[in-house]
Structure formats: C-alpha cells, structure tokens
C-alpha cells in the first residue's frame, strides 16, 4: 500500500482553541460596553449595532455564495469573525450615524478589508478599523458627531453623541470640564457607542486575560505610552488620567490593536509596536486636535510586516555560533 506524507506549516502544537471560540470570547468581552452604550444612548445605538453586524455578516455570506459555496459549507466554516467586525465597527460610531453609512461601512469592512484579501487570517489591516476610516472619509459630516464633537444635545435625560471630552481636552490645552468619575463610568459623556464606559471595557479586558485570549501587557503599554507622551507634550502630570480616559483609547488598545493577524508575532516586536503606537497616538492627537486611535492602529498594521522582518524569534534549541577569531597571531603568521 502506498503511504502518504502530510506536510503542514508550523506551529505543530495541537489545541482545542479555535477561531470560533476566540471570537466568541471577544463577543462576550465586548458585551458589557455594547450594553452600556445602548443604555446611555438609547434605541438608536442598538439600531447602529444591529445594522453594522447584519451588514458585515451578510457581506461575508454573499461573497461565499458568489464563490459557489453552499449554505451548509458556509455555516460549517462560519467563525464569527464578521460578527466581531460588525460589532466593533458599530461601537466606533456615534448613535446618530445614518443607517446607510452603517451598512456601507460594514460591507466595506468585510468585503474589501477581509474577503478581498482571502478571508479570515489573511487581512493586512483590522477590518473594523478599515470600515470606520472608510465611513470617516466617505461621510465626514454624517459620522463626525461621535468623533469630532458636533451637535451635542441633551433632552429628556437622554445624552446623544456630540462634543466629546477628548475634544475639550485637545482644544483647551489639556483642560476639560468632565469629571474623572464620569469618564470612568461613562455617565453623561457623549462620544462613540462603545468608548464611553471604561469600567465596562475593563471588565472585557479582564475576561480576555482570564480566557488567555490576549496578553495583559500590550494594552497597558499602549495606554501608558499614550499617557506619558501626553504628559511630556503638555509638561503636566495632571493630564495623564484625562488623556487615557477620554476618547477611544481603551476600546482600541484592548480590542483592536491586539488583533492576532495585524500585530507582530514576537514579544519584543509587540513591545515596539505598542510603544510606538502610544507615542504617535499622543503626538497626532495634539497635532490634529481630534481622536486618531483608529488611524494610528491602521498605520501600525501596515508597519507590522517590517517589525516581523527585523525582530525575529529564535528557533527552538538555537545556539548562537561562536565567531571565528580573525586577528593575526604568531600561529597564523607561521602558517603563511
């Protein structure tokens, strides 16, 4: 009988951990912030989340149907990545974002940033970030409410997206009127749906650590680097907490910058990645006067291949060879 040999790429370690399981953990971790966003911003926030998730999922299904896959095959390989992409994208929007912007952004995130590059694990940038940036460029006046600080209103106790604390911070030389406890709990704080309640985001962060989905160090490096760089820019220790608690830093650091596919593969590569990410976030925030977390992560996604090229892991069992002595000694002179 002819024997067959199977050759596979490394790593060869077998594990019960699957992409679907990891994405399910991410969805559970995102749930507290998504729920709090719907509580604070009402049914309009829920509508935005539903539209972005449905758009992302349907785009993937339609793409696979065009590739002549059956519904049975699609269901079997469905790994929840499009659900995570859609939910993250919706949490990056304000509750007043137009319905068609939500649908087109979800379609772009999955159709262009994910499926066009080959599907799960082959995208070169985070799809949710790509969708957000697409919406920002395509519909600047529609989606700017939750990002740039426009049209803040408060009626009947319902706080809508509008002038964010980060906008106040950046335009008033590091001074804001919002209390730190408000920034932490998100109560009465305008902004994007998923970025306001920091305690909910931290709950998700702890869950991902316990489930060993992310490394606890990397989000902290990003957040700390942003805060310290901001202190250096403003030459004040008092701006540290306002700078890290305002805007979408926590959401980006915990759920977007830690994406397996678009972040470096080595320990020191990740340290460099998240450290540089924090520095450029603080600098570009100061230079532009707007939230730039999504743009900075997108930019560093493109730099990741270079980091992996120059910071490589040592192979298992690798022993550094000793350098040959090239100096001229008596023995070498005698051998001439």
Backbone torsions as a table, in degrees:
resi	resn	phi	psi	omega
1	UNK	NA	133.7	-179.5
2	UNK	-74.2	129.6	-179.8
3	UNK	-92.8	144.8	179.0
4	UNK	-112.2	139.2	177.7
5	UNK	-110.3	132.4	179.5
6	UNK	-105.2	125.5	179.5
7	UNK	-112.3	124.6	-179.5
8	UNK	-126.0	156.7	177.0
9	UNK	-75.6	152.8	175.6
10	UNK	-72.4	157.7	4.2
11	UNK	-82.0	156.1	-176.5
12	UNK	-102.0	2.2	179.2
13	UNK	-69.0	131.6	179.1
14	UNK	-90.0	141.5	-178.5
15	UNK	-152.2	152.3	176.6
16	UNK	-80.5	-5.7	-178.6
17	UNK	-73.5	123.3	-179.6
18	UNK	-121.0	164.3	177.9
19	UNK	-60.4	-40.6	-179.8
20	UNK	-62.2	-40.8	179.8
21	UNK	-66.7	-41.4	179.0
22	UNK	-63.7	-44.6	179.8
23	UNK	-64.9	-34.3	176.4
24	UNK	-64.7	-40.1	176.5
25	UNK	-62.9	-40.4	178.9
26	UNK	-64.5	-40.6	177.8
27	UNK	-62.7	-41.5	177.7
28	UNK	-63.9	-39.2	179.8
29	UNK	-68.5	-32.4	179.2
30	UNK	-77.4	-21.7	-173.2
31	UNK	-55.8	-46.6	-179.0
32	UNK	-58.5	-44.5	-179.6
33	UNK	-68.2	-37.1	178.6
34	UNK	-65.9	-42.6	179.4
35	UNK	-64.3	-44.7	179.6
36	UNK	-64.3	-35.9	176.7
37	UNK	-62.2	-40.4	178.3
38	UNK	-69.6	-33.9	177.6
39	UNK	-67.3	-45.0	-177.4
40	UNK	-71.8	-39.9	-172.8
41	UNK	-105.9	-3.8	172.5
42	UNK	83.7	-166.4	-174.2
43	UNK	-64.0	-24.7	179.4
44	UNK	-65.9	-35.8	176.2
45	UNK	-65.8	-41.6	178.2
46	UNK	-62.1	-39.9	179.0
47	UNK	-62.3	-42.6	178.5
48	UNK	-60.5	-45.3	-179.2
49	UNK	-64.3	-42.5	179.3
50	UNK	-63.4	-43.0	-178.2
51	UNK	-65.6	-43.8	-178.9
52	UNK	-68.0	-38.1	178.8
53	UNK	-67.7	-47.8	179.4
54	UNK	-61.1	-42.1	179.8
55	UNK	-62.5	-43.3	-179.3
56	UNK	-65.5	-45.4	-177.9
57	UNK	-66.9	-46.0	-179.1
58	UNK	-64.4	-34.8	177.5
59	UNK	-62.6	-42.8	178.2
60	UNK	-65.2	-42.9	-179.8
61	UNK	-63.3	-45.9	179.8
62	UNK	-62.4	-40.6	179.0
63	UNK	-59.9	-45.4	-178.0
64	UNK	-70.5	-32.7	176.0
65	UNK	-65.8	-39.4	176.0
66	UNK	-62.1	-32.7	176.4
67	UNK	-78.7	8.1	174.3
68	UNK	67.2	36.5	171.3
69	UNK	-93.4	147.7	179.5
70	UNK	-82.0	163.3	177.8
71	UNK	-61.5	-33.7	178.7
72	UNK	-64.3	-43.9	178.7
73	UNK	-66.0	-39.8	180.0
74	UNK	-63.9	-44.0	-179.9
75	UNK	-64.8	-38.4	-177.9
76	UNK	-65.1	-37.6	-176.7
77	UNK	-97.0	0.8	-178.9
78	UNK	-66.0	118.1	-171.6
79	UNK	-112.1	10.2	176.3
80	UNK	73.5	3.1	-179.3
81	UNK	-65.3	-35.7	179.0
82	UNK	-70.5	-30.0	176.1
83	UNK	-66.6	-44.9	178.3
84	UNK	-62.4	-43.3	178.7
85	UNK	-59.6	-47.4	-179.6
86	UNK	-63.9	-41.5	-179.8
87	UNK	-67.1	-44.5	178.0
88	UNK	-61.1	-42.5	179.5
89	UNK	-61.3	-45.8	179.5
90	UNK	-63.9	-35.4	179.4
91	UNK	-70.8	-17.4	176.6
92	UNK	-86.3	-6.7	-179.7
93	UNK	-98.0	158.3	169.9
94	UNK	-80.7	159.5	-176.8
95	UNK	-69.1	-15.3	-179.8
96	UNK	-94.2	7.4	-179.5
97	UNK	-63.1	135.1	-177.7
98	UNK	-62.5	146.7	-175.5
99	UNK	-61.4	-37.9	-177.7
100	UNK	-72.2	-29.9	175.5
101	UNK	-66.5	-38.3	178.0
102	UNK	-62.7	-45.9	-177.5
103	UNK	-66.5	-46.6	-178.9
104	UNK	-67.0	-36.8	178.4
105	UNK	-66.2	-41.2	177.3
106	UNK	-63.5	-40.7	178.5
107	UNK	-65.4	-40.6	179.4
108	UNK	-66.9	-42.6	-177.1
109	UNK	-58.5	-46.6	-177.6
110	UNK	-85.8	-45.1	-175.6
111	UNK	-67.6	-43.1	-175.4
112	UNK	-95.0	-52.7	-173.7
113	UNK	-75.8	-20.8	-178.9
114	UNK	-112.5	-66.8	-171.1
115	UNK	-67.7	-35.4	-179.7
116	UNK	-63.2	-26.2	179.8
117	UNK	-94.3	2.8	175.3
118	UNK	119.3	-2.7	177.8
119	UNK	99.4	-162.2	-175.2
120	UNK	-56.1	129.8	176.1
121	UNK	87.3	-3.7	-178.0
122	UNK	-115.7	-3.6	179.8
123	UNK	-70.3	144.6	-177.9
124	UNK	-93.7	-16.3	175.7
125	UNK	-133.8	160.3	177.8
126	UNK	-64.9	122.2	-176.0
127	UNK	-60.3	-39.6	-179.8
128	UNK	-62.7	-40.3	177.4
129	UNK	-66.0	-39.4	178.5
130	UNK	-61.8	-40.9	178.0
131	UNK	-65.5	-39.5	179.7
132	UNK	-65.7	-45.3	-179.4
133	UNK	-66.5	-37.4	175.3
134	UNK	-58.9	-45.9	180.0
135	UNK	-65.3	-37.8	179.5
136	UNK	-62.9	-39.6	-179.4
137	UNK	-77.8	-40.8	-175.5
138	UNK	-77.3	-36.0	-176.2
139	UNK	-130.8	62.2	-173.4
140	UNK	-60.7	-38.9	-177.6
141	UNK	-79.0	-21.1	-177.5
142	UNK	-83.5	-43.2	-174.8
143	UNK	-95.1	-3.4	-175.1
144	UNK	-71.8	-15.5	-176.4
145	UNK	-56.8	-42.1	-179.1
146	UNK	-89.2	-10.2	-175.2
147	UNK	-105.6	-46.2	-171.2
148	UNK	-101.7	-12.8	176.0
149	UNK	95.0	52.2	179.8
150	UNK	-117.1	146.1	169.5
151	UNK	61.0	51.3	175.2
152	UNK	-78.5	126.9	177.0
153	UNK	-134.1	155.9	177.0
154	UNK	-141.7	118.8	-178.8
155	UNK	-144.7	137.6	177.6
156	UNK	55.9	33.4	177.4
157	UNK	78.0	2.0	-179.1
158	UNK	-100.5	121.9	-179.7
159	UNK	-94.1	123.2	179.4
160	UNK	-99.6	167.3	179.0
161	UNK	-63.7	144.5	-179.8
162	UNK	-177.5	-138.6	-174.4
163	UNK	-63.7	106.5	-174.1
164	UNK	-79.4	155.8	175.8
165	UNK	-58.1	-33.5	179.1
166	UNK	-63.9	-37.1	177.1
167	UNK	-60.9	-45.1	176.9
168	UNK	-60.7	-42.7	-178.5
169	UNK	-60.8	-45.6	-174.5
170	UNK	-77.8	-28.2	-178.0
171	UNK	-92.9	-13.6	-179.3
172	UNK	-113.9	30.4	174.8
173	UNK	57.0	47.0	175.1
174	UNK	83.9	10.5	-179.7
175	UNK	-113.2	136.1	177.0
176	UNK	-137.9	157.3	-178.2
177	UNK	-89.5	-13.4	-177.4
178	UNK	-79.4	138.2	178.3
179	UNK	-74.6	153.6	-179.1
180	UNK	-63.9	-37.0	-179.7
181	UNK	-66.0	-31.9	176.0
182	UNK	-67.1	-41.1	177.5
183	UNK	-62.8	-36.8	-177.1
184	UNK	-72.0	-44.2	-178.1
185	UNK	-92.1	-17.7	177.7
186	UNK	81.5	6.2	-176.4
187	UNK	-76.2	125.7	178.8
188	UNK	70.3	18.0	-177.8
189	UNK	-107.2	116.1	176.7
190	UNK	-73.7	154.7	179.6
191	UNK	157.8	-163.6	177.7
192	UNK	-72.3	159.4	-172.7
193	UNK	-58.7	-43.5	-172.6
194	UNK	-98.3	0.5	-172.7
195	UNK	-100.7	-14.1	-168.2
196	UNK	-77.6	-43.1	-174.1
197	UNK	-88.3	96.5	-175.9
198	UNK	-70.2	-33.6	-179.9
199	UNK	-65.0	-34.0	176.7
200	UNK	-69.2	-39.5	176.6
201	UNK	-65.5	-38.3	177.9
202	UNK	-67.5	-34.0	175.7
203	UNK	-61.8	-42.3	175.7
204	UNK	-64.9	-37.4	177.6
205	UNK	-60.8	-46.8	179.0
206	UNK	-62.9	-41.7	179.6
207	UNK	-60.7	-44.5	-179.7
208	UNK	-65.1	-33.1	177.3
209	UNK	-68.7	-46.4	179.7
210	UNK	-60.8	-39.0	179.3
211	UNK	-81.1	-1.3	178.3
212	UNK	59.7	37.0	176.8
213	UNK	-85.6	-37.8	178.4
214	UNK	-127.5	161.8	174.1
215	UNK	-88.9	128.1	-174.3
216	UNK	-61.2	-25.2	-172.5
217	UNK	-69.4	-40.6	-166.5
218	UNK	-67.1	-46.6	175.3
219	UNK	-60.4	-36.1	179.4
220	UNK	-66.2	-38.3	177.5
221	UNK	-61.3	-45.4	-179.5
222	UNK	-62.0	-49.4	-177.8
223	UNK	-64.9	-44.8	-179.2
224	UNK	-65.0	-41.6	-180.0
225	UNK	-63.4	-38.3	177.2
226	UNK	-64.2	-46.5	-179.0
227	UNK	-65.1	-44.0	-178.9
228	UNK	-66.9	-43.1	178.1
229	UNK	-62.3	-38.3	177.2
230	UNK	-63.8	-40.1	176.6
231	UNK	-61.0	-40.5	179.3
232	UNK	-65.8	-41.4	-179.0
233	UNK	-63.4	-46.5	-176.5
234	UNK	-90.2	-5.9	179.6
235	UNK	53.6	48.4	-178.8
236	UNK	-154.4	135.7	176.3
237	UNK	-75.7	-21.5	-174.1
238	UNK	-72.1	-14.6	-176.7
239	UNK	-88.8	-4.3	-175.2
240	UNK	-60.7	-58.1	-177.5
241	UNK	-64.4	-45.8	177.3
242	UNK	-59.4	-34.7	-177.3
243	UNK	-71.4	-33.4	-178.6
244	UNK	-90.2	-23.7	-178.7
245	UNK	-89.1	-14.2	179.0
246	UNK	-99.9	150.9	179.2
247	UNK	81.8	-165.4	-175.1
248	UNK	-100.2	25.2	-176.3
249	UNK	-62.1	-47.3	-178.1
250	UNK	-63.9	-44.7	179.2
251	UNK	-60.4	-45.2	-179.9
252	UNK	-68.9	-40.9	-176.7
253	UNK	-67.9	-38.7	-174.6
254	UNK	-84.2	-42.5	-168.2
255	UNK	-110.7	-14.7	-176.4
256	UNK	-115.0	-48.0	-178.6
257	UNK	-67.4	-22.5	-178.4
258	UNK	-88.0	7.1	179.2
259	UNK	-54.6	128.2	-176.9
260	UNK	-58.2	-42.4	-171.0
261	UNK	-71.7	-37.7	-170.7
262	UNK	-104.5	8.6	176.3
263	UNK	-113.0	159.3	-177.1
264	UNK	-59.4	163.3	-174.7
265	UNK	-99.9	-6.3	-177.0
266	UNK	-117.1	162.3	179.7
267	UNK	-60.6	-54.2	-176.3
268	UNK	-72.8	-26.8	173.8
269	UNK	-64.2	-40.6	177.1
270	UNK	-68.8	-37.0	177.6
271	UNK	-61.1	-46.4	177.7
272	UNK	-63.2	-44.1	-178.1
273	UNK	-58.0	-52.4	-175.3
274	UNK	-75.4	-30.2	177.0
275	UNK	-67.5	-48.8	177.7
276	UNK	-63.5	-37.6	178.6
277	UNK	-59.1	-43.8	178.3
278	UNK	-65.6	-39.7	-178.8
279	UNK	-65.6	-48.7	-177.2
280	UNK	-70.6	-28.1	176.0
281	UNK	-63.1	-47.5	-179.9
282	UNK	-65.2	-42.5	-177.6
283	UNK	-66.4	-45.4	-178.1
284	UNK	-72.8	-30.4	172.6
285	UNK	-59.3	-46.7	-178.9
286	UNK	-65.8	-39.3	-175.5
287	UNK	-74.1	-35.3	-174.5
288	UNK	-99.4	-25.9	-177.7
289	UNK	78.0	13.4	178.2
290	UNK	-133.1	171.7	176.1
291	UNK	-73.4	130.3	-174.9
292	UNK	-128.8	14.1	-176.9
293	UNK	-55.9	-47.3	-178.0
294	UNK	-62.9	-40.7	-179.9
295	UNK	-67.4	-38.3	-178.9
296	UNK	-68.5	-42.6	177.7
297	UNK	-65.0	-41.1	177.4
298	UNK	-58.7	-44.9	179.5
299	UNK	-63.1	-44.4	-179.0
300	UNK	-70.2	-27.2	172.9
301	UNK	-57.3	-39.7	-179.7
302	UNK	-71.7	-23.4	-179.3
303	UNK	-87.3	-17.0	-176.5
304	UNK	-52.4	-44.9	178.3
305	UNK	-58.1	-35.1	178.0
306	UNK	-68.6	-40.3	177.6
307	UNK	-62.2	-44.3	179.2
308	UNK	-65.8	-26.8	179.8
309	UNK	-73.9	-38.2	-175.5
310	UNK	-96.8	-19.2	176.1
311	UNK	-117.0	95.2	-174.1
312	UNK	-106.3	147.7	177.3
313	UNK	-74.7	150.2	175.7
314	UNK	-78.5	132.1	177.5
315	UNK	-60.8	150.9	179.8
316	UNK	-60.7	128.3	179.8
317	UNK	81.7	9.0	-177.3
318	UNK	-69.1	132.7	176.4
319	UNK	-121.3	123.0	-178.2
320	UNK	-66.5	124.9	-178.3
321	UNK	-69.5	147.0	178.4
322	UNK	-76.7	140.6	179.6
323	UNK	-75.5	138.9	177.6
324	UNK	-73.5	139.8	179.0
325	UNK	-75.7	124.5	-177.1
326	UNK	-108.4	1.2	-178.2
327	UNK	-68.8	152.2	179.3
328	UNK	-84.5	114.6	178.3
329	UNK	-116.6	178.6	179.6
330	UNK	-60.0	-38.9	-177.1
331	UNK	-66.6	-39.4	-179.2
332	UNK	-68.2	-37.6	179.9
333	UNK	-67.3	-36.3	-178.6
334	UNK	-70.1	-27.7	-178.5
335	UNK	-78.2	-8.9	-179.7
336	UNK	-70.9	NA	NA
